[in-house]
Amino acid sequence: MTGQIALLLRVFILLPLAGLSATLPFVTFDKAAGLITIDVNAASIAAAVVLYGLVSGGTFAWSRWAKALGGKT
């Protein structure tokens, strides 16, 4: 069972995150040195934008989910 969980984590979380991070503008890879460099300032701004979108714009989705479970919104 733990092998299946590890496989699911790798296939559905780690590999997509690695692909996404390779396309982000604040992640660069230096082939000569073999280093991945992350601009922390730009990454924090991007994370703040995503978090704000989930909290503010995602409230409609959360209310639909709560209503589907029988709650009042």
C-alpha positions as CSV (number, residue, x, y, z in Angstrom):
1,M,0.0,0.0,0.0
2,T,2.8,2.5,0.8
3,G,4.3,1.8,-2.6
4,Q,1.0,2.8,-4.3
5,I,0.8,5.9,-2.2
6,A,4.4,6.9,-3.1
7,L,3.6,6.3,-6.7
8,L,0.5,8.4,-6.6
9,L,2.3,11.2,-4.8
10,R,5.1,11.1,-7.4
11,V,2.9,11.0,-10.4
12,F,0.2,13.4,-9.4
13,I,2.0,15.8,-7.2
14,L,5.8,15.8,-7.6
15,L,6.1,15.4,-11.3
16,P,3.5,18.0,-12.2
17,L,5.1,20.4,-9.7
18,A,8.5,19.9,-11.2
19,G,7.2,20.5,-14.7
20,L,5.4,23.7,-13.5
21,S,8.4,25.0,-11.7
22,A,10.5,24.5,-14.9
23,T,8.1,26.9,-16.8
24,L,7.9,29.6,-14.1
25,P,9.8,32.8,-14.8
26,F,11.4,32.9,-11.4
27,V,13.1,29.5,-11.7
28,T,16.2,29.2,-13.8
29,F,18.5,26.2,-14.4
30,D,22.2,26.6,-15.1
31,K,23.4,23.6,-17.1
32,A,27.1,24.3,-16.7
33,A,26.9,24.4,-12.9
34,G,23.9,22.1,-12.5
35,L,22.1,24.5,-10.3
36,I,18.5,25.5,-10.0
37,T,18.1,29.1,-8.9
38,I,14.8,30.4,-7.5
39,D,14.1,34.2,-7.2
40,V,12.5,34.2,-3.8
41,N,11.0,37.7,-4.1
42,A,9.2,36.9,-7.4
43,A,8.2,33.5,-6.0
44,S,6.6,35.1,-2.9
45,I,4.7,37.5,-5.1
46,A,3.4,34.7,-7.3
47,A,2.4,32.7,-4.2
48,A,0.6,35.8,-2.8
49,V,-1.4,36.2,-6.0
50,V,-2.4,32.5,-6.0
51,L,-3.4,32.7,-2.3
52,Y,-5.4,35.9,-2.9
53,G,-7.2,34.3,-5.8
54,L,-8.0,31.2,-3.8
55,V,-9.3,33.2,-0.9
56,S,-11.2,36.0,-2.6
57,G,-12.2,34.6,-6.0
58,G,-12.5,31.1,-4.6
59,T,-15.2,32.0,-2.2
60,F,-17.9,31.4,-4.8
61,A,-16.5,27.9,-5.4
62,W,-16.4,27.3,-1.6
63,S,-20.0,28.5,-1.2
64,R,-21.2,26.2,-4.0
65,W,-19.4,23.3,-2.3
66,A,-20.9,24.1,1.1
67,K,-24.3,24.4,-0.5
68,A,-24.0,21.1,-2.2
69,L,-23.3,19.5,1.2
70,G,-26.5,21.0,2.5
71,G,-25.1,24.1,4.2
72,K,-26.5,27.6,3.9
73,T,-24.5,30.3,2.2
